[in-house]
C-alpha cells in the first residue's frame, strides 16, 4: 500500500464516521431522554419556531378550550331548546314541528 492509498482509506473512514455520528447522537438523545421529552411536549402550552422563510406555531391550550366549549354547548343544547328532561333528538323534533314555514304559491 502506498501513502496515497492510506490517505484515501483514512479519508473514507472519516467520511463514514461523519455520516454515522449525527444520527447516532440523535438516536442516543431520543432513547435516553425520550420519556422526559414526551412529558415536556405534552405539557407544553405554546410553541413557536421562526426561521428565515419558515414559521410554525402550536397552541395546545386553544384546542383544549375549544373542545371544552363545544362539549359545554352540546350539554346545554336541550336546556337552550327548553326541554331539559327529554332527549336532545326529541327536543330538536319538537322545535322543528313548532316552526311554521311560509309557503310560496
C-alpha positions in Angstrom: 0.0 0.0 0.0 1.2 3.4 -0.9 0.9 6.6 1.1 -1.9 7.8 -1.3 -3.9 4.6 -0.6 -3.6 5.1 3.1 -4.7 8.7 2.9 -7.7 7.7 0.7 -8.6 4.9 3.2 -8.3 7.3 6.2 -10.4 9.9 4.2 -13.1 7.3 3.5 -13.2 6.2 7.2 -13.6 9.8 8.4 -16.4 10.4 5.9 -18.2 7.3 7.1 -17.8 8.3 10.8 -19.2 11.8 10.0 -22.2 10.2 8.3 -22.9 7.8 11.3 -22.2 10.2 14.2 -25.1 12.6 13.7 -27.9 10.0 13.6 -26.2 8.1 16.3 -26.1 11.1 18.7 -29.8 11.9 17.8 -30.8 8.3 18.4 -29.0 8.3 21.8 -30.7 11.5 22.9 -34.1 10.1 21.9 -33.6 6.9 23.7 -32.0 8.4 26.8 -34.4 11.4 27.2 -37.4 10.1 25.3 -39.7 9.9 28.4 -38.7 13.4 29.6 -39.1 14.9 26.1 -42.6 13.3 25.7 -43.6 14.7 29.1 -42.2 18.2 28.2 -44.1 18.3 24.9 -47.3 17.0 26.4 -47.4 19.8 29.0 -46.3 22.5 26.6 -48.9 25.2 26.1 -47.5 27.1 23.1 -44.6 26.5 20.8 -43.4 29.0 18.1 -40.5 28.4 15.7 -39.4 31.3 13.5 -36.6 30.9 11.0 -35.7 32.5 7.7 -38.7 31.7 5.4 -40.2 29.3 7.9 -42.6 29.8 10.8 -44.5 27.2 12.8 -46.6 27.5 15.9 -48.6 25.1 18.1 -51.2 26.2 20.6 -52.4 23.3 22.7 -54.3 25.3 25.2 -56.5 26.9 22.5 -57.5 23.4 21.2 -58.4 22.3 24.7 -60.5 25.4 25.3 -62.3 24.9 22.0 -63.1 21.3 22.9 -64.3 22.2 26.3 -66.6 25.0 24.9 -68.1 22.6 22.3 -68.7 20.0 24.9 -70.5 22.6 27.1 -72.6 23.7 24.2 -73.7 20.2 23.4 -74.5 19.5 27.0 -76.5 22.7 27.3 -78.4 22.4 24.0 -81.5 20.6 25.4 -81.8 23.3 28.1 -81.5 26.1 25.5 -84.2 24.5 23.4 -86.4 24.4 26.5 -86.6 20.6 27.0 -84.2 19.7 29.8 -85.9 16.5 30.8 -86.1 14.8 27.4 -83.5 13.6 24.9 -81.8 16.1 22.5 -83.3 14.5 19.4 -86.8 14.7 20.9 -86.2 18.4 21.7 -85.0 19.2 18.1 -88.0 17.4 16.6 -90.4 19.4 18.9 -88.7 22.7 17.9 -88.8 21.8 14.2 -92.6 21.0 14.5 -93.3 24.2 16.2 -91.8 26.3 13.4 -94.1 27.3 10.6 -92.6 27.7 7.2 -94.1 30.2 4.7 -95.4 28.6 1.5 -94.8 30.4 -1.7 -97.6 30.0 -4.3 
